[in-house]
Amino acid sequence: MITKADLPTGLLPQHTAVGDPERSCVQVGYLPGRGIVVAHSQEGGNGAVLLFTVREWEAFIRGVKADEFPAMA
């Protein structure tokens, strides 16, 4: 398992556009040689991160753009 503590300093500065940096939101970053990392902004230094290959991330983005994921109420 990869945690935020395992990542290079400053890797996850990008917050979602709709997220307030002071509240819960998703952070996304690129880990060179490994892929895309996604984390919850409110997790501490030992909070788990998800790791996706670039190919997996691109497939996810295509799915979002094609509206393959229903909105949650």
Backbone hydrogen bonds, N-H to C=O, Kabsch-Sander energy under -0.5 kcal/mol:
donor,donor_aa,acceptor,acceptor_aa,energy
4,K,47,G,-2.0
5,A,45,G,-2.0
6,D,3,T,-1.5
7,L,4,K,-1.4
11,L,8,P,-1.7
14,Q,28,V,-0.6
15,H,13,P,-0.6
16,T,26,V,-1.0
19,G,16,T,-0.6
23,R,20,D,-3.1
27,Q,39,A,-3.1
28,V,14,Q,-1.4
29,G,37,V,-2.4
31,L,29,G,-0.5
31,L,35,G,-3.5
34,R,31,L,-2.7
35,G,31,L,-2.4
36,I,52,F,-2.8
37,V,29,G,-2.9
38,V,50,L,-2.2
39,A,27,Q,-2.4
40,H,48,A,-0.5
41,S,25,C,-3.1
43,E,40,H,-1.5
47,G,44,G,-2.2
49,V,2,I,-2.2
50,L,38,V,-3.0
52,F,36,I,-3.0
57,W,53,T,-2.5
58,E,54,V,-2.6
59,A,55,R,-2.0
60,F,56,E,-2.1
61,I,57,W,-2.6
62,R,58,E,-2.3
63,G,59,A,-2.1
64,V,60,F,-2.3
65,K,61,I,-2.6
66,A,62,R,-1.8
67,D,64,V,-1.7
68,E,63,G,-2.9
